[in-house]
Amino acid sequence: MPKFKTHKGTAKRIKVTGTGKLRREQAGRRHILEKKSSRVTRRLEGTEEVAKADVKRIKRLLGR
């Protein structure tokens, strides 16, 4: 059976916690921030758990 390679694009975007959960940065914090209210940009701070529907697919990309 061949070895599978980690999908590096996914690996850079998603971190795996010690308990095996997947965390990702929220979208919308990179540019065009002037027109977004402070309330919106604060709400987008920090990381969020990956949606349950996407977990299986992303774990396969990460080789887990």
N, C-alpha and C positions, 0 to 999 in steps of 0.2 A: 504494500500500500504506500502511495507517495506521501511525502510530507506536504502539509498545506502551509501556504504563506499567509502571514497576517496582512490584512488590508490596511496599509499604512495611513491612508486618508482617514479611515475610521478611527484608527488607534490614536491619531493626533487630536481627535475631537471628543473622544469618549474615554472616561477613566472608570476603572473597576474598583469598587470599594472592597474593604477587607471581608465583608460578608457576601460579596459577589454581585452586589447591585451595580447598575450602570448609571453613571452621572454624566450630564452634558451641560454645556453653557447654553443660556437662552439666546435666541435670535433677537436682533434689533438693537444691539448696543454698539455697533461698529462705526456707523456713519449716519449722516443726516440727523444729527442729534439736536440741532438748534430748534427744529420745529416740533420736536417731541417734548412733552411737558416733563418737569422734574419728577412728577409722580410716576409717570410711565417708566422713565429710565431707572428710577429706584426699584420699581417692581421687577425689572428685568435683571437686577443684580443677582449674583450667585449662580449656583448650579441647580439643576432639576433632574429628577429621575426620568430615565427614558420610558416612553409609553410602553405599556404592557404588550401591545400588539407588535412592537418592533424588536422586543428583547431577543427573541429566537434568532431573527435574521442578523442582528448586530453581533450576537455572541458567535455566530458562525463566521462572520467577517473577522472577528478578533481571534479566532482559533481556539475558542473555549467550549 
